[in-house]
Amino acid sequence: MKAGTDLSEMPHTFADFHVTVRGAAHRKKGTGCQDFSCSSCFGSCAVAAVADGHGDIRYFRSAFGARFAALAALGAVRTFLKREGPDDISGDAEAKFVQLKKNIILNWNRKVAAHYASHPFTEEELSPLSAHRREQLRNGKLVETAYGTTLIAAAATPSFWFGLQIGDGDCFGVSGDQKIFVPKEDGLIGNLTTSLCEPDAYYKFHHIFRREKPSAVVLSTDGVRNSFSSGAYYENFMSRVASEFSVGAKKRTQTALGVFLSEMTERGSGDDLSVAGIASLEVPEIPTEAIPCAESVCAGKTV
């Protein structure tokens, strides 16, 4: 199929899904949710994204930053797929991913600039910061840093899939009994993470591209993995989620996942939790093991 085809006329081959819940620790402190997720299915293609705004006071508009990041990625990837078509990425695929990452960063910065232009920083926002940081922001310097966030985005077609990531969190594709993860940069230890707001963000944006139809591609912010007592439990949970969406009613399944995640943040990391993904409608069942209850698989941290 040629690039530029109207994908909306093609039958759906994937289910898309996304759920975000406010963290238990955030609820207790009275702070807002700093995660955001979104997804979209159009014709034979699907896209999903999650973002996790930084919690430090320096990033006091990170909830907006996360929203802008996920939406910027969703828009850029949709445009990319409509241009390339669902069959393959022609020519130099790596060069095209370079441009896609730059487009996402550019779109995010434009959204940040537009928001700041209509909503200048208030003294209430600036007062907790150091004198040097307040002066920078009052002078309009490094405005984007107040919106700092991570970002993961993925897309799937009947012929290929890809994932892009900057910062912590996880993204992997399921193909048969294989789980293929988007690689991460070195040095993501504890609460340390890279950010879309960094001047060299492009160089820290990693991706994976596979010429095969996946059974599923799943994404989550770091609070999800941190809520499980083992990586195996986490991976099995995410695969099971995708399996449920491939065979179940979307609205009912999303509601059930939201309830589960709300329980999980209480017993697990206490962080905001976001899960999103893409599940093939043509795969009868994605291999998983039985999922124990939230209490048995969570890390059991107090919040």
C-alpha positions as CSV (number, residue, x, y, z in Angstrom):
1,M,0.0,0.0,0.0
2,K,1.3,3.4,-1.0
3,A,2.3,6.1,1.5
4,G,-0.4,8.7,1.9
5,T,-3.2,6.2,1.9
6,D,-6.3,7.2,3.9
7,L,-5.8,4.9,6.8
8,S,-9.2,5.7,8.3
9,E,-10.9,3.7,5.5
10,M,-9.0,0.5,6.5
11,P,-10.5,-2.0,9.0
12,H,-9.1,-2.0,12.6
13,T,-6.6,-4.7,13.4
14,F,-5.6,-3.4,16.9
15,A,-7.3,-2.3,20.1
16,D,-5.7,0.7,21.8
17,F,-6.0,1.5,25.5
18,H,-4.7,3.8,28.2
19,V,-5.4,4.3,31.9
20,T,-3.8,6.7,34.4
21,V,-4.5,6.9,38.1
22,R,-3.4,9.4,40.7
23,G,-0.8,8.0,43.1
24,A,-1.7,7.1,46.7
25,A,1.2,9.3,48.0
26,H,-0.1,12.2,45.9
27,R,-3.6,11.8,47.3
28,K,-2.3,11.9,50.9
29,K,-0.2,15.0,50.2
30,G,-3.0,16.7,48.3
31,T,-0.8,17.0,45.1
32,G,-2.1,16.4,41.6
33,C,-1.4,13.7,39.2
34,Q,1.7,14.2,37.1
35,D,1.2,11.3,34.7
36,F,-0.6,11.4,31.5
37,S,-1.5,8.7,28.9
38,C,-3.3,8.6,25.6
39,S,-3.9,6.3,22.6
40,S,-5.5,6.2,19.2
41,C,-6.5,3.6,16.6
42,F,-7.0,4.7,13.0
43,G,-7.6,2.1,10.3
44,S,-5.0,-0.7,10.6
45,C,-2.6,1.4,12.7
46,A,-2.6,2.2,16.4
47,V,-0.5,4.6,18.6
48,A,-0.1,4.9,22.4
49,A,1.9,7.2,24.7
50,V,2.6,7.7,28.4
51,A,4.5,10.5,30.2
52,D,5.6,11.0,33.8
53,G,6.1,14.6,34.9
54,H,9.0,15.1,37.3
55,G,8.0,15.5,41.0
56,D,10.7,17.9,42.1
57,I,9.6,21.5,42.9
58,R,11.8,22.8,40.1
59,Y,9.4,21.1,37.6
60,F,6.3,22.7,39.1
61,R,4.4,22.5,35.8
62,S,5.3,18.9,35.0
63,A,1.7,17.8,34.9
64,F,1.2,20.1,32.0
65,G,4.5,18.9,30.5
66,A,3.4,15.3,30.7
67,R,0.1,16.0,28.9
68,F,1.8,18.1,26.2
69,A,4.5,15.4,25.7
70,A,2.0,12.5,25.2
71,L,-0.2,14.5,22.9
72,A,2.8,15.8,20.9
73,A,4.0,12.3,20.4
74,L,0.5,11.0,19.5
75,G,0.1,13.7,16.8
76,A,3.6,13.3,15.4
77,V,3.4,9.5,15.2
78,R,0.0,9.6,13.5
79,T,1.3,12.0,10.9
80,F,4.4,9.8,10.4
81,L,2.3,6.7,9.8
82,K,-0.1,8.4,7.5
83,R,2.9,9.6,5.4
84,E,4.7,6.3,5.4
85,G,1.7,3.9,5.2
86,P,1.1,0.7,7.1
87,D,3.3,-1.7,5.0
88,D,6.8,-0.5,5.7
89,I,9.0,2.5,6.3
90,S,10.7,3.1,3.0
91,G,14.2,4.3,2.3
92,D,16.4,5.1,5.3
93,A,14.3,4.2,8.2
94,E,16.8,5.3,10.8
95,A,17.0,8.8,9.3
96,K,13.2,9.0,9.5
97,F,13.2,8.1,13.2
98,V,15.8,10.8,13.7
99,Q,13.3,13.3,12.2
100,L,10.4,11.8,14.1
101,K,12.1,12.4,17.5
102,K,13.0,15.9,16.5
103,N,9.4,16.5,15.5
104,I,8.1,15.3,18.8
105,I,10.5,17.5,20.8
106,L,9.6,20.5,18.6
107,N,5.9,19.9,19.0
108,W,6.3,19.6,22.8
109,N,8.3,22.8,23.0
110,R,5.6,24.6,20.9
111,K,2.9,23.4,23.3
112,V,5.0,24.5,26.3
113,A,5.7,28.0,24.7
114,A,2.0,28.5,23.9
115,H,0.9,27.6,27.4
116,Y,3.5,29.8,29.0
117,A,2.5,32.7,26.8
118,S,-1.1,32.5,28.0
119,H,-0.2,31.5,31.5
120,P,2.9,33.3,32.8
121,F,4.5,32.0,36.0
122,T,2.9,33.3,39.1
123,E,4.7,34.4,42.3
124,E,3.1,31.5,44.1
125,E,4.8,29.1,41.7
126,L,8.1,30.9,41.8
127,S,8.4,31.5,45.6
128,P,9.6,28.0,46.6
129,L,12.5,28.2,44.2
130,S,16.0,29.5,44.7
131,A,16.7,33.1,44.0
132,H,18.8,32.2,40.9
133,R,16.1,30.0,39.5
134,R,13.4,32.6,40.1
135,E,15.4,35.2,38.3
136,Q,15.9,32.9,35.3
137,L,12.3,32.1,34.9
138,R,11.1,35.7,35.5
139,N,13.4,36.7,32.6
140,G,11.9,34.0,30.4
141,K,15.0,31.7,30.4
142,L,14.8,27.9,30.5
143,V,11.0,28.1,30.7
144,E,10.6,24.6,29.4
145,T,12.4,23.1,32.4
146,A,9.4,23.9,34.6
147,Y,7.5,21.4,32.4
148,G,10.0,18.6,32.7
149,T,8.8,15.1,31.9
150,T,9.6,11.6,30.6
151,L,8.0,10.2,27.5
152,I,7.3,6.8,25.9
153,A,5.4,6.4,22.6
154,A,4.8,3.3,20.4
155,A,2.9,2.4,17.2
156,A,1.9,-0.8,15.5
157,T,0.7,-1.7,12.0
158,P,0.1,-5.1,10.4
159,S,3.7,-5.1,9.1
160,F,5.8,-3.4,11.8
161,W,6.0,-1.7,15.2
162,F,8.2,0.7,16.9
163,G,8.7,2.3,20.3
164,L,10.5,5.5,21.4
165,Q,11.6,6.5,24.9
166,I,13.3,9.2,26.9
167,G,13.6,8.8,30.6
168,D,12.4,6.0,32.9
169,G,9.4,3.7,32.5
170,D,9.1,0.7,30.3
171,C,8.0,-0.3,26.8
172,F,8.1,-3.7,25.2
173,G,6.6,-5.5,22.3
174,V,5.3,-9.1,22.4
175,S,5.9,-11.4,19.5
176,G,5.2,-15.1,20.1
177,D,6.8,-15.8,23.4
178,Q,9.4,-13.0,23.1
179,K,9.3,-9.7,24.9
180,I,11.4,-7.0,23.1
181,F,12.1,-3.9,25.1
182,V,12.9,-0.4,24.0
183,P,16.5,0.2,25.1
184,K,17.2,2.8,27.8
185,E,20.1,5.1,28.3
186,D,22.6,4.2,31.0
187,G,22.5,5.9,34.5
188,L,18.7,5.6,35.2
189,I,19.2,4.7,38.9
190,G,16.7,5.3,41.6
191,N,14.9,8.6,41.0
192,L,17.4,9.8,38.4
193,T,16.0,10.2,34.9
194,T,16.6,12.0,31.7
195,S,14.0,14.5,30.5
196,L,12.3,16.0,27.5
197,C,13.2,19.4,28.8
198,E,17.0,18.9,28.5
199,P,18.8,20.8,25.8
200,D,20.3,17.5,24.5
201,A,17.0,15.6,24.8
202,Y,17.3,14.3,21.2
203,Y,20.5,12.4,22.0
204,K,18.8,10.6,24.9
205,F,15.8,9.6,22.9
206,H,16.1,5.8,22.2
207,H,14.0,3.7,19.9
208,I,13.4,0.2,18.5
209,F,12.0,-0.7,15.1
210,R,10.8,-4.3,14.2
211,R,9.5,-5.4,10.8
212,E,6.8,-7.8,12.2
213,K,3.3,-7.5,13.4
214,P,3.3,-7.6,17.2
215,S,0.8,-9.5,19.4
216,A,0.9,-6.4,21.6
217,V,3.0,-3.3,22.5
218,V,2.7,-2.1,26.1
219,L,3.9,1.0,27.9
220,S,4.0,2.1,31.5
221,T,5.5,4.8,33.7
222,D,8.0,3.8,36.3
223,G,5.5,3.7,39.2
224,V,4.0,0.5,37.7
225,R,7.1,-1.6,37.6
226,N,8.1,-0.2,41.0
227,S,4.9,-1.5,42.4
228,F,5.7,-5.1,41.7
229,S,7.9,-7.4,43.8
230,S,9.7,-8.8,40.7
231,G,10.3,-8.0,37.0
232,A,8.7,-11.2,36.0
233,Y,5.4,-10.3,37.8
234,Y,5.5,-6.9,36.1
235,E,6.0,-8.3,32.6
236,N,3.4,-11.0,33.1
237,F,0.9,-8.4,34.3
238,M,1.5,-6.1,31.3
239,S,1.1,-9.0,28.9
240,R,-2.1,-10.1,30.6
241,V,-3.5,-6.5,30.4
242,A,-2.9,-6.5,26.6
243,S,-4.5,-10.0,26.3
244,E,-7.6,-8.7,28.1
245,F,-7.9,-5.8,25.7
246,S,-7.5,-8.0,22.7
247,V,-10.6,-10.0,23.5
248,G,-12.7,-7.9,25.9
249,A,-14.9,-4.9,25.7
250,K,-12.6,-1.8,25.8
251,K,-14.7,0.4,28.2
252,R,-15.3,-2.4,30.7
253,T,-11.6,-3.5,30.6
254,Q,-10.3,0.0,31.1
255,T,-12.6,0.5,34.1
256,A,-11.4,-2.8,35.6
257,L,-7.7,-1.8,35.0
258,G,-8.3,1.6,36.6
259,V,-9.7,-0.1,39.7
260,F,-6.7,-2.5,39.9
261,L,-4.2,0.3,39.4
262,S,-5.8,2.3,42.2
263,E,-5.5,-0.6,44.5
264,M,-1.9,-1.3,43.4
265,T,-0.6,2.3,44.1
266,E,-1.9,1.9,47.7
267,R,0.1,-1.3,48.2
268,G,3.0,-0.6,45.8
269,S,5.0,2.5,44.9
270,G,2.4,5.1,45.9
271,D,3.3,6.9,42.7
272,D,1.0,7.9,39.8
273,L,0.5,4.9,37.5
274,S,0.0,4.9,33.7
275,V,-0.5,1.9,31.5
276,A,-1.1,2.2,27.7
277,G,-0.7,0.0,24.8
278,I,-1.8,-1.7,21.6
279,A,-3.2,-5.3,21.3
280,S,-3.8,-7.2,18.1
281,L,-7.4,-8.2,17.6
282,E,-6.2,-11.2,15.5
283,V,-4.3,-13.0,18.3
284,P,-6.5,-15.4,20.3
285,E,-4.5,-15.2,23.5
286,I,-1.2,-13.5,24.4
287,P,0.9,-16.0,26.5
288,T,0.7,-15.2,30.2
289,E,0.6,-16.9,33.6
290,A,-2.2,-16.4,36.0
291,I,-2.1,-13.0,37.7
292,P,-2.1,-13.1,41.5
293,C,-4.0,-10.4,43.4
294,A,-2.6,-6.9,43.7
295,E,-1.5,-7.5,47.3
296,S,0.6,-10.6,46.5
297,V,2.5,-9.1,43.6
298,C,3.1,-5.6,44.8
299,A,6.3,-4.5,46.5
300,G,4.5,-3.8,49.7
301,K,5.9,-0.4,50.2
302,T,4.3,2.0,52.7
303,V,3.1,5.4,51.4
